[in-house]
Amino acid sequence: MTAKVKYSISEARLQQMMEEYQEKGGRVVGFDDGSLRTGTVLFLKNGQKLWEFVAYEEYLNEWSSDEIIIKYHNLPKKWLKRLEEYEKVSD
């Protein structure tokens, strides 16, 4: 499940993308709150014909960070495992 695209994304665009993804029937799960930005967000296709994404905060220095998003056909197992662990703790 190699990454197809990895790029920086603005906070506003990430929020817009989350809304659009949910409108298309996808599932958006946020965890690992970021220190300056959103943190980690998984975009799960939820049975739809959609790409899957991982967005996370990348440290630049003590005053700034960047939001990175990676596009996948299917999420790698490490992200699905982190989601499973998060859901166990959340219940």
Secondary structure, 3 states (H helix, E strand, C coil): CCCCEEEEECHHHHHHHHHHHHHCCCEEEEEEECCCCCEEEEEECCCCCCCEEEEEEEEEECCEEEEEEEEECCCCHHHHHHHHHHHHHHC
